Amino acid sequence: MKRSNVTRKDLARAVHNKLGFSQRSAEEIIDTVFATMKSTLLSGESIKLVHFGTLSVRKKTPRKGRNPRTGETMEICSRSMVSFKPSKGLRMKINT
């Protein structure tokens, strides 16, 4: 069974079909939502979407790792990453 990804175009099409906006307006709405989400995460704030989940930026500390090809130990530098924690309702629906 092949799974496909949902793209921005798919989301815009859903907004167009459900709410009746023109295709171009629906694409602008989706782009604006994602631009706002990106700027919010870049500023270090979390995004809480009720009944869906929370997106937040997490700082990872440097640690020792191993190169799987050579077995050589190396230092993995500190970095930031986006983490997603699904809401309880979403977790329950996924797991049933």
Backbone hydrogen bonds, N-H to C=O, Kabsch-Sander energy under -0.5 kcal/mol:
donor,donor_aa,acceptor,acceptor_aa,energy
7,T,5,N,-0.6
11,L,7,T,-2.1
12,A,8,R,-2.7
13,R,9,K,-2.4
14,A,10,D,-2.0
15,V,11,L,-2.2
16,H,12,A,-2.6
17,N,13,R,-2.7
18,K,14,A,-2.7
19,L,15,V,-2.5
20,G,15,V,-0.5
20,G,16,H,-1.3
21,F,15,V,-0.7
26,A,22,S,-2.7
27,E,23,Q,-2.2
28,E,24,R,-2.0
29,I,25,S,-2.4
30,I,26,A,-2.3
31,D,27,E,-2.6
32,T,28,E,-2.4
33,V,29,I,-2.3
34,F,30,I,-2.4
35,A,31,D,-2.4
36,T,32,T,-2.3
37,M,33,V,-2.3
38,K,34,F,-2.6
39,S,35,A,-2.4
40,T,36,T,-2.1
41,L,37,M,-2.4
42,L,38,K,-2.5
43,S,39,S,-1.4
44,G,41,L,-1.4
45,E,40,T,-1.9
47,I,55,L,-3.0
48,K,46,S,-0.5
49,L,47,I,-0.6
49,L,53,G,-3.2
50,V,48,K,-0.7
52,F,49,L,-2.2
53,G,49,L,-2.4
54,T,85,K,-2.4
55,L,47,I,-2.8
56,S,83,S,-2.4
58,R,81,M,-3.5
60,K,79,R,-3.5
63,R,76,I,-2.0
65,G,74,M,-3.3
67,N,72,E,-3.0
71,G,67,N,-3.2
74,M,65,G,-2.4
76,I,63,R,-3.6
76,I,74,M,-0.5
77,C,75,E,-0.6
79,R,60,K,-1.6
81,M,58,R,-2.5
83,S,56,S,-3.3
85,K,54,T,-2.6
87,S,52,F,-2.1
91,R,87,S,-2.5
92,M,88,K,-2.3
93,K,89,G,-2.1
94,I,90,L,-2.4
95,N,91,R,-2.0
96,T,93,K,-0.8
